[in-house]
Amino acid sequence: MPKKPTVDRIDELCRLYKAREKAITAAEKQNSELRDELLALVKKHGFVPPNAEKSKRLEGAEYQCTASFGESVSVDSKVAARFHEICQENVAAEDLFVRVFKYEVKYSLTAAAHSVMAEPFVKGVPRKLRALFNKAVKITAKSPSMKVEARKVEHP
């Protein structure tokens, strides 16, 4: 069993702990500032890597920095259900629902939803469906993610 520490030893350990805690906070702040600078550079000067349309990349001689700029899409189930009801009540709008939404446990968008809703409606489709669609679907930008890694240098 370790012997009881002296008050001087307790103070020494606590001082060291607080100093390191302060250094970590300062380093995290500096790292955050570097991250913001890198994100701004990638956003402004980066290129879109293959098969990654929501990402941009900057490459140096030794490192590359890839930032991804995603979105989160949510569908208001009650509003989507009302959209479905209106489509079922209206012959001209019958197939619109399945072209825009797919029903799982909750409503989610089809891949073509936004392009379908951007097209002119067939005659007889209630115009209020467009506003209802916009009310049902919310797009929220996600915080960009970023990865900095050493480049794989190919030797000739």
N, C-alpha and C positions, 0 to 999 in steps of 0.2 A: 504494500500500500504506500503510495507516495506521501512524503511528509508534507505537513501544512506549509504553504508558501508564505514568505514574508510579505509585509505590505509593500516593500520596495519591489519585489518580484511581480506582485499583482499589478502594481502601477506600470512597471516596465512592459509587461505583456499587453496591458490595456492600451498604453501609448502606441506600441507597435501595431496593435490591431487597428486602432483609430487612424494611424498614419497610412496603413495599407488600404483601409476602407476609403480614405480621402483620395489616395492615388488611383484606386479603381474607378471611383466616380469621375475623376478628371480624365482618365483614359477612356472611359465610356463616352464622355462628352466629346472628346477629340475624335473618337471613332465614329460617332454619330455625325459629326461635321464632315468627316471624310466620306462617309456613306452618302450624305446629301450631295456633296460635290460630285462624286462619281455618278450618282443617279442623274444629276443634271447634265453631265457630260455625255453619258450614254444616251439619254433622251434626245439631246440636241444633235450629237454627231455619230451615234451608233448606227449600225446596219442591221437589217432583219436577217437572222441566221436561217438557213434552210429548215423547213418544216416547223417553224416557230413564229407564226405571224403575230403573236402578242408579246414578242421579246425583241430586244435590241442588244447589240454587242459591240464593244470596243476591244480592239486587240493591241497590245503592246508587244515588245520583243519577247518578254518572259511571261506575261500574264494576260489573261483576257477577263473581261468583266461583262457578264450577261445580266440584264435586268428584264424581268417579266412584269407586264402591266395588264393584270387580269381584271375581270369584272365578276360580280356576283349577281345572278338574276333570280328574283323570287316572283312567284305568282300568287296573287290574293285568291284563295280558293273560292270564297263566297262570290266574288265578282266574276271569276271564270265560270262558276256554276250558272250565274245569271246570263252570261254570254251564251252558254250552252242552251239554256232554256229558250232564249230568243231565237237562236239558230234552229231549234227543233220546231218552234211555232211558225217559222217562216220558210216556205218551200225553197225560195231563192237562196237562202242562207244555209240549207241543210248540210252541205259538205264543208262549209267554211270552218266549223269547229274542229273537225278532225285534221284539217290542213294547218291549223294554228296550234292546237293543244293536243297533248296525248294524256290520257287519264291513267294514272298509276294509283298509288295510295293518295296522291295529291296531284294537282294539275302541274304540268310542266310544258315548256314550249317545244314545238317541233323545230327542227333545224331551219325550216323555211318560214317560220312564223312572221318575222319582220318583213321579209320580201312579199309575202302574201298580203299582209295588212297594208303594204305600201301600194299595192295594185288597186286599180279602180274596182269597186264592188260590182257584181252582176246586178242588173236591174231588179229592183224589188228587195234587195238586202237593206235592212234598216241602217241608216247612217250612224245611229247612236252606237253601233257595235264598235266603230273605230275608237270613239271616246271611252267606251267601256273596256276595250282592250288596253288602252293606255293607262286606265285606272287600275287594271288587274296586274299589269306587269311593271315591276320596279327594277331598274338597273342601278346597281351600286358599285362604284369603283372600289377595287381592293387596294390595299397598300402594296406598292410595288415590292417584289422580292428581288434580291440581287445575290449573285454568286461571283466571287473572285477566286480564280484558280490559276495555277501554273499552267502555262501552255505546253502542249506536247510537241516538242521540237523534233521534226523529222530530220535525220542526218542523211546527207546525200550518199 
